[in-house]
């Protein structure tokens, strides 16, 4: 029996490890000493970027051909409507998790997004940074953000990942996950107020689309396909376990009859 339980546990671990999206870590803390490179090519820590304020965090990459642009464009619209004082009441940080992108790309992305907003916005309130020494990967791991690197036939590097807005308290506590691309300014305002009070809020169930560079318009299909694949894999694992148990019982019964 122990052998079969071990097989089942190993299969379940493999199934879990293959998942993408978000593994929520509400109430845990991000490492504030991680170092990033900002738009001016300066080395800054996450603590310096947050500046003791409640913070909205997104993880993206600037050459993304899928959901990153829609997510960040909607962020700009939402921030234009948010009735809080940026840089005083909150900060926004967009972290690039790609390995080969530059501060120039971060600078261009920031310029375009802030220019698109329909009101003046304090530029120092929204930081666009790239990682140093895998700091982006470490931050992604600390908030449970999963992504997968892909390499096309032409050598192009892309990433499969989800879209989630993560809310951090002034001390770096993960207080809320807001899944998907579109977020209401009223919801974000409440999330920031609660984050200031270090209050953790459970996530409301909502499907999160995925970025898949070869099918930029197939977010829903990717989401559904991931769920169907997980159900099928789980069914196979359970079926195999039951088959092994029944086989063991049958062998035991035959041995008793022979005796």
Buried (B, 14 or more C-beta within 10 A) or exposed (E): EEEBEEBBEEBBEEBEEEEBBBEBBBEEEBBBEBBBBBBEEEEBBBBBBBBEBBBBBBBBBBBBBBBBBBBBBBBBBBBBBBEBEBBEBBBBBBBBBBBEBBBEBBBBBBEEBBEEBEEEBEEEBBBBBBBEEEBBBEBBBBBBBBBEEEEEEEEEBBBBBBBBBBBBBBBBBBBBBBBBBEBEBEBBBBBBBBBBEEEBBEEEEEEBBBBBBEEBEBBEEBBEEBEEEBEEBEEEBEEBBEEBBEEEEEEEEEEEEEE
